[in-house]
Every structure is written in C-alpha cells, then in structure tokens.
Amino acid sequence: MLRRFGFCDKWRAWMRACVCSGNMSVLVNGCPTEEISIKRGLKQGDPLAPHLFLLVAEGLGALMRRAVEIDRFKPFRVGRDGVP
C-alpha cells in the first residue's frame, strides 16, 4: 500500500523497521524485566500509529469504492439518515 501512495523503498523499509521490530520490558513491582523482542505491531503511544491508520483507512476506502464500481459490494445505510 505504501508503494501505491508513492513512498520510496527507503521510507517503506524505515516504516517496516518501526512496526516489525523493537524491544521492551515490563515493570514487575517497579523493577523492569529482561527485554523481550517485539516482532510485529505498533507499540502503545507510537507516534507513527495515527499516520499509518490514516494511510490504511484511505487505502481501504479506495478498495471499497472500487468494489462498488465493479458491482462486487453493495453499499448499505446505517441509521435512519445514514448515507450509503
């Protein structure tokens, strides 16, 4: 998806590294445990998270619009005054 938004290889590698790697420890009775390796997912409070969410939401919206165009998905209304 990042490629389709025009991100170069270097930027995509940086984002992949931020999302797919990292270390953390847990506080137990106020003392940190040994570090454990995080293999995937965003960490709580990660400043990159809102931006990645917006990129994914935009991509999903585009996929849904395309599915409606080719008659693979029918829009539906939510609520009395909802828009399709």
C-alpha positions as CSV (number, residue, x, y, z in Angstrom):
1,M,0.0,0.0,0.0
2,L,2.8,2.4,0.8
3,R,4.2,1.8,-2.7
4,R,0.9,2.8,-4.2
5,F,1.0,6.0,-2.2
6,G,4.4,6.8,-3.7
7,F,6.7,6.0,-0.8
8,C,10.2,5.1,-1.9
9,D,11.9,1.8,-0.8
10,K,13.9,3.6,1.9
11,W,10.8,5.0,3.6
12,R,9.0,1.7,3.4
13,A,12.0,0.0,5.0
14,W,12.1,2.6,7.8
15,M,8.4,2.1,8.5
16,R,8.7,-1.7,8.3
17,A,11.5,-1.5,10.9
18,C,9.4,0.7,13.2
19,V,6.5,-1.7,13.0
20,C,8.2,-5.0,12.9
21,S,11.0,-4.7,15.4
22,G,11.8,-3.4,18.8
23,N,12.5,-4.4,22.4
24,M,10.5,-3.8,25.5
25,S,10.5,-4.7,29.1
26,V,7.7,-5.0,31.7
27,L,7.7,-3.4,35.1
28,V,7.0,-6.0,37.8
29,N,6.8,-4.5,41.3
30,G,8.6,-1.4,40.0
31,C,11.5,-3.4,38.5
32,P,12.0,-3.9,34.8
33,T,12.1,-7.5,33.5
34,E,14.7,-8.6,30.9
35,E,14.0,-7.1,27.4
36,I,11.8,-9.1,25.1
37,S,11.8,-8.7,21.3
38,I,8.7,-7.4,19.7
39,K,8.3,-8.9,16.2
40,R,5.3,-7.0,14.9
41,G,2.6,-4.4,15.6
42,L,2.7,-0.9,16.8
43,K,3.7,-0.1,20.4
44,Q,1.3,1.8,22.7
45,G,1.8,5.5,22.2
46,D,3.8,5.1,19.0
47,P,3.7,8.5,17.2
48,L,3.6,6.7,13.9
49,A,0.3,4.9,14.6
50,P,-2.2,7.7,13.7
51,H,-0.4,8.3,10.4
52,L,-0.3,4.6,9.4
53,F,-4.0,4.4,10.4
54,L,-4.9,7.2,8.1
55,L,-3.0,5.6,5.2
56,V,-4.7,2.2,5.8
57,A,-8.1,3.9,6.1
58,E,-7.6,5.8,2.8
59,G,-6.5,2.6,1.1
60,L,-9.5,0.6,2.4
61,G,-11.8,3.4,1.3
62,A,-10.4,3.3,-2.2
63,L,-10.7,-0.5,-2.3
64,M,-14.4,-0.3,-1.2
65,R,-15.2,2.4,-3.8
66,R,-13.6,0.2,-6.5
67,A,-15.6,-2.9,-5.2
68,V,-18.9,-0.8,-5.5
69,E,-17.9,0.4,-9.1
70,I,-17.4,-3.2,-10.3
71,D,-20.5,-4.4,-8.5
72,R,-18.7,-6.6,-6.0
73,F,-20.1,-4.8,-3.0
74,K,-23.5,-3.1,-2.3
75,P,-23.4,-0.1,0.0
76,F,-25.8,0.0,2.9
77,R,-27.2,2.6,5.2
78,V,-26.6,2.8,8.9
79,G,-29.2,4.6,10.9
80,R,-32.3,6.5,9.7
81,D,-30.5,9.3,8.0
82,G,-27.3,7.4,7.1
83,V,-25.5,7.8,3.9
84,P,-24.6,4.8,1.7
